[in-house]
Amino acid sequence: MKIAIGTTSELKVRALKSALDQFGVEAEIMPIKVDSGVSHQPFGYEETIKGARNRAKEALDKLSPDISVGVENGLIEIEKNYFDVAYVCVISKENEESISFSAGLPIPQWMIDEIKEKNTEGGEITKRLSGDTEKDVGKYFSNGKIKREELLKDAILLALLKILNKEKYKKP
């Protein structure tokens, strides 16, 4: 099986590999740099899922894999609070689509203000503050207890369910 992922981010590729390992699926993972077609830092569900879908579709079109995965993190506002949420879109070569999302990490208003003022990402801010090499907001705010890779793995795993176990999603 060949699985494309619309990114060259090592962290996202590791998360996909970890999700496939948990499923017991052996696959050739094909990372490819693609454009999300949305803002550098998406805000809101619609823009964020659009970015994930665009990444999955472009990787599918360019590489013709069995399955294509798109991952996009965005900032979602709920009751005047912001959360960093990863949205995942998985598309099969038969054009079946499944989406999922990660748990939302609470993001403080000072960071939202800086993101908007400097047109940057939360991950870039936490890289600067922590000296870490990867964009990992969860790791920064949780003192290393919550890692972005794990959150992405779980979201990818959930999005893969409908594609890899499609028979269970049909009415018996």
C-alpha positions as CSV (number, residue, x, y, z in Angstrom):
1,M,0.0,0.0,0.0
2,K,1.2,3.5,-0.8
3,I,0.1,6.4,1.4
4,A,0.9,10.0,0.5
5,I,1.0,12.8,3.0
6,G,0.8,16.4,1.9
7,T,3.8,17.7,3.8
8,T,7.5,17.1,4.3
9,S,7.3,17.8,8.0
10,E,9.2,15.1,9.8
11,L,6.9,15.4,12.8
12,K,3.8,14.8,10.7
13,V,5.4,11.9,8.8
14,R,6.3,10.3,12.1
15,A,2.8,10.7,13.4
16,L,1.4,9.0,10.3
17,K,3.9,6.1,10.6
18,S,3.0,5.7,14.3
19,A,-0.8,5.6,13.4
20,L,-0.2,3.0,10.7
21,D,1.9,1.0,13.1
22,Q,-0.9,1.0,15.7
23,F,-3.3,-0.2,12.9
24,G,-0.7,-2.9,11.9
25,V,-0.6,-1.5,8.4
26,E,2.6,-1.7,6.4
27,A,2.8,1.0,3.8
28,E,5.2,3.1,1.8
29,I,4.8,6.6,3.1
30,M,5.3,9.3,0.4
31,P,5.7,12.8,1.8
32,I,5.3,15.6,-0.7
33,K,5.5,19.4,-0.2
34,V,2.1,20.9,-1.3
35,D,0.4,24.2,-0.7
36,S,-2.5,24.3,1.7
37,G,-4.2,27.1,-0.1
38,V,-5.1,28.8,3.2
39,S,-3.4,31.3,5.5
40,H,0.0,30.6,7.0
41,Q,-1.9,30.3,10.3
42,P,-5.5,29.3,9.7
43,F,-8.3,30.6,12.0
44,G,-11.6,28.7,12.3
45,Y,-12.8,25.3,11.4
46,E,-13.7,26.0,7.8
47,E,-10.3,27.4,6.8
48,T,-8.4,24.7,8.7
49,I,-10.3,21.8,7.3
50,K,-10.0,23.3,3.8
51,G,-6.2,23.4,4.3
52,A,-6.2,19.7,5.3
53,R,-8.4,18.7,2.4
54,N,-6.3,20.7,-0.1
55,R,-3.2,19.0,1.1
56,A,-4.7,15.6,0.8
57,K,-6.1,16.3,-2.7
58,E,-2.9,17.8,-4.1
59,A,-0.8,14.8,-2.8
60,L,-3.4,12.4,-4.3
61,D,-3.3,14.2,-7.6
62,K,0.5,14.4,-7.8
63,L,1.5,10.9,-6.5
64,S,-1.6,8.6,-7.2
65,P,-1.3,6.7,-3.9
66,D,-3.8,4.3,-2.5
67,I,-4.5,6.8,0.3
68,S,-3.6,10.4,0.8
69,V,-3.4,12.3,4.1
70,G,-3.6,16.1,4.7
71,V,-3.0,17.6,8.1
72,E,-3.5,21.3,9.0
73,N,-3.4,23.0,12.4
74,G,-5.6,25.9,13.0
75,L,-6.8,28.2,15.8
76,I,-10.4,27.6,16.8
77,E,-12.3,30.1,18.9
78,I,-14.8,28.7,21.3
79,E,-16.5,31.1,23.8
80,K,-13.7,33.7,23.6
81,N,-11.0,31.0,24.1
82,Y,-8.6,29.8,21.4
83,F,-7.6,26.2,20.9
84,D,-4.9,24.8,18.6
85,V,-6.6,21.9,16.7
86,A,-5.2,19.7,14.0
87,Y,-7.7,18.7,11.3
88,V,-7.0,15.6,9.2
89,C,-8.4,14.7,5.9
90,V,-7.9,11.3,4.4
91,I,-8.9,10.5,0.8
92,S,-8.7,7.1,-0.9
93,K,-7.9,6.5,-4.6
94,E,-11.6,5.7,-4.9
95,N,-12.3,9.2,-3.7
96,E,-13.7,8.2,-0.3
97,E,-13.1,10.9,2.3
98,S,-12.8,10.8,6.0
99,I,-12.0,13.7,8.4
100,S,-11.1,13.9,12.0
101,F,-9.5,16.3,14.5
102,S,-7.2,16.4,17.5
103,A,-7.8,17.5,21.0
104,G,-7.6,21.3,21.3
105,L,-4.7,22.8,23.1
106,P,-5.7,26.0,25.0
107,I,-3.8,29.0,23.6
108,P,-3.4,32.2,25.6
109,Q,-4.5,35.5,24.3
110,W,-1.0,37.0,24.3
111,M,0.0,34.3,21.8
112,I,-3.1,35.0,19.6
113,D,-2.2,38.7,19.6
114,E,1.4,38.0,18.6
115,I,0.3,35.6,15.8
116,K,-2.0,38.2,14.4
117,E,0.5,41.1,14.8
118,K,3.5,39.3,13.3
119,N,1.6,37.0,10.9
120,T,3.3,34.0,12.4
121,E,2.4,30.6,13.9
122,G,2.1,29.5,17.5
123,G,4.7,26.8,16.8
124,E,7.2,29.4,15.6
125,I,6.6,31.4,18.8
126,T,7.2,28.4,21.1
127,K,10.3,27.3,19.1
128,R,11.7,30.8,19.8
129,L,10.8,30.7,23.5
130,S,11.9,27.2,24.1
131,G,14.9,26.8,21.7
132,D,13.3,23.6,20.5
133,T,13.8,22.5,16.8
134,E,10.1,21.5,16.2
135,K,6.9,23.5,16.2
136,D,5.2,22.0,19.3
137,V,2.9,24.2,21.2
138,G,1.6,21.4,23.4
139,K,5.1,20.4,24.4
140,Y,5.9,24.0,25.4
141,F,2.7,24.6,27.5
142,S,2.7,21.2,29.1
143,N,6.4,21.1,30.1
144,G,6.9,18.2,27.7
145,K,3.9,16.1,28.9
146,I,1.7,16.6,25.8
147,K,3.5,16.2,22.5
148,R,2.1,17.4,19.1
149,E,3.2,14.2,17.5
150,E,0.9,12.1,19.8
151,L,-2.1,14.4,19.2
152,L,-1.5,14.2,15.4
153,K,-1.1,10.4,15.5
154,D,-4.5,10.1,17.3
155,A,-6.2,12.4,14.8
156,I,-4.7,10.6,11.8
157,L,-5.7,7.2,13.3
158,L,-9.3,8.4,13.7
159,A,-9.5,9.7,10.2
160,L,-8.1,6.4,8.8
161,L,-10.8,4.4,10.5
162,K,-13.5,5.1,7.9
163,I,-11.1,4.3,5.1
164,L,-9.3,1.2,6.5
165,N,-12.4,-0.3,8.2
166,K,-15.0,0.9,5.7
167,E,-17.0,-2.4,6.0
168,K,-17.8,-1.5,9.7
169,Y,-19.1,1.9,8.7
170,K,-21.8,0.4,6.4
171,K,-25.2,-0.5,7.9
172,P,-25.2,-4.2,8.8
